[in-house]
Amino acid sequence: MDSDLRRAVVVTLVELGRGDDWRDRADAGHSLAGFAEMKEAVGPLLGLVLDPGDTFVTRRTAEGLLRRKDRAGLEIIASALAVADGHHADWIHTAVLDVFGVFSTDLDEALRLCEELSGDADEGVARGARRLRESLAGIDPVLRPS
């Protein structure tokens, strides 16, 4: 893995995410989600999930983070939910339903990770993880193991 190239991509996507065009911000957020484990991406991703200009940016970035189905993505979503207004929270929850409404195994793993994050030392992450867990708990997935 070439960490210099990865950093260069993150820098480029962060810059794209600062643009005026909502389409650029949405594309940047969705793509930047692939680098959520890098500390340089966390702040910009949080800003894009809570984009003040367009909730499509919120939904697209949240979906990218949730599709990672890992701690890094869920932690950023939890941080966003801790401070999100009702409008942004609704779009984040829509992305949660889209991502975790199909396979029960994915949902179960997300619930497990949220339980871990609920005990995080950062109170905002812990509070947001509890909020995310409530949203996940209300999902009845389409496919379950036989």
C-alpha positions as CSV (number, residue, x, y, z in Angstrom):
1,M,0.0,0.0,0.0
2,D,1.5,3.3,-1.0
3,S,0.6,5.7,1.9
4,D,1.9,8.8,0.0
5,L,-0.5,8.1,-2.9
6,R,-3.4,7.5,-0.5
7,R,-2.7,10.8,1.3
8,A,-2.6,12.6,-2.1
9,V,-6.0,11.1,-2.9
10,V,-7.4,12.2,0.4
11,V,-6.0,15.7,0.0
12,T,-7.6,15.9,-3.5
13,L,-11.0,14.6,-2.3
14,V,-11.0,17.0,0.7
15,E,-10.4,19.9,-1.7
16,L,-13.2,18.7,-4.0
17,G,-15.4,18.4,-0.9
18,R,-14.9,22.1,-0.2
19,G,-16.3,23.2,-3.5
20,D,-19.5,25.1,-4.2
21,D,-21.1,22.4,-6.4
22,W,-23.2,19.9,-4.4
23,R,-22.4,17.2,-6.9
24,D,-18.7,17.6,-6.3
25,R,-19.2,17.5,-2.6
26,A,-21.4,14.4,-2.8
27,D,-18.9,12.6,-5.0
28,A,-16.1,13.6,-2.7
29,G,-17.9,12.4,0.4
30,H,-18.8,9.1,-1.2
31,S,-15.3,8.5,-2.5
32,L,-13.6,9.8,0.7
33,A,-15.5,7.3,2.7
34,G,-13.1,4.7,1.3
35,F,-10.4,6.4,3.3
36,A,-12.3,6.8,6.6
37,E,-9.6,4.9,8.5
38,M,-7.1,7.8,7.8
39,K,-7.1,10.5,10.4
40,E,-6.8,13.2,7.6
41,A,-10.2,12.1,6.3
42,V,-12.3,12.0,9.5
43,G,-12.9,15.7,9.9
44,P,-13.8,16.4,6.3
45,L,-16.1,13.3,6.2
46,L,-17.9,14.6,9.3
47,G,-18.3,18.0,7.6
48,L,-19.7,16.3,4.5
49,V,-22.2,14.2,6.5
50,L,-23.4,17.4,8.1
51,D,-23.2,19.4,4.8
52,P,-25.1,22.7,5.4
53,G,-25.8,23.2,1.7
54,D,-27.5,20.0,0.5
55,T,-28.8,16.9,2.2
56,F,-27.9,14.8,-0.9
57,V,-24.3,15.3,0.2
58,T,-25.3,14.1,3.6
59,R,-27.0,11.0,2.3
60,R,-24.3,10.0,-0.3
61,T,-21.5,10.5,2.2
62,A,-23.4,8.6,5.0
63,E,-24.1,5.7,2.6
64,G,-20.5,5.5,1.6
65,L,-19.4,5.3,5.2
66,L,-22.1,2.8,6.2
67,R,-21.3,0.5,3.2
68,R,-17.8,0.1,4.7
69,K,-19.6,-1.9,7.4
70,D,-16.7,-1.3,9.8
71,R,-15.9,0.6,13.0
72,A,-14.2,3.5,11.1
73,G,-17.4,4.3,9.1
74,L,-19.8,3.8,11.9
75,E,-17.7,5.9,14.3
76,I,-18.0,8.9,11.9
77,I,-21.7,8.3,11.5
78,A,-22.1,8.2,15.3
79,S,-20.2,11.4,15.7
80,A,-22.4,13.1,13.1
81,L,-25.6,11.8,14.8
82,A,-24.5,13.2,18.1
83,V,-24.8,16.7,16.7
84,A,-27.1,16.4,13.7
85,D,-30.2,18.4,13.5
86,G,-33.5,16.5,12.7
87,H,-33.3,17.1,9.0
88,H,-29.7,15.7,8.6
89,A,-30.5,12.9,11.0
90,D,-33.5,11.8,8.8
91,W,-31.2,11.5,5.8
92,I,-28.6,9.6,7.8
93,H,-31.3,7.2,9.0
94,T,-32.5,6.8,5.4
95,A,-28.9,5.7,4.4
96,V,-28.9,3.4,7.4
97,L,-32.0,1.7,6.3
98,D,-30.8,1.4,2.7
99,V,-27.5,-0.2,3.7
100,F,-28.6,-2.5,6.6
101,G,-32.2,-3.4,5.5
102,V,-31.2,-6.4,3.4
103,F,-28.9,-8.9,5.2
104,S,-29.4,-9.7,8.8
105,T,-25.8,-10.6,9.2
106,D,-24.7,-7.1,8.2
107,L,-27.3,-5.6,10.6
108,D,-26.1,-7.9,13.5
109,E,-22.5,-6.8,13.0
110,A,-23.5,-3.1,12.9
111,L,-25.4,-3.6,16.1
112,R,-22.4,-5.2,17.7
113,L,-20.1,-2.4,16.7
114,C,-22.6,0.2,17.9
115,E,-22.6,-1.6,21.3
116,E,-18.9,-1.2,21.4
117,L,-19.0,2.4,20.3
118,S,-21.6,3.1,23.0
119,G,-18.9,2.8,25.6
120,D,-16.4,5.1,23.7
121,A,-14.5,7.6,25.8
122,D,-15.7,10.3,23.5
123,E,-19.1,11.1,24.8
124,G,-20.3,12.4,21.4
125,V,-19.3,9.1,19.7
126,A,-21.0,7.2,22.5
127,R,-24.2,9.2,22.4
128,G,-24.3,9.0,18.6
129,A,-23.7,5.3,18.7
130,R,-26.7,4.8,21.0
131,R,-28.8,6.9,18.6
132,L,-27.5,4.8,15.6
133,R,-28.2,1.6,17.5
134,E,-31.8,2.6,18.1
135,S,-32.2,3.2,14.4
136,L,-30.6,-0.1,13.5
137,A,-32.7,-2.0,16.1
138,G,-35.9,-0.9,14.2
139,I,-34.9,-2.5,11.0
140,D,-36.4,-5.8,9.9
141,P,-33.9,-7.1,7.3
142,V,-35.2,-8.9,4.2
143,L,-32.8,-11.8,4.2
144,R,-31.9,-14.0,7.1
145,P,-29.7,-17.2,7.2
146,S,-31.8,-20.3,6.9
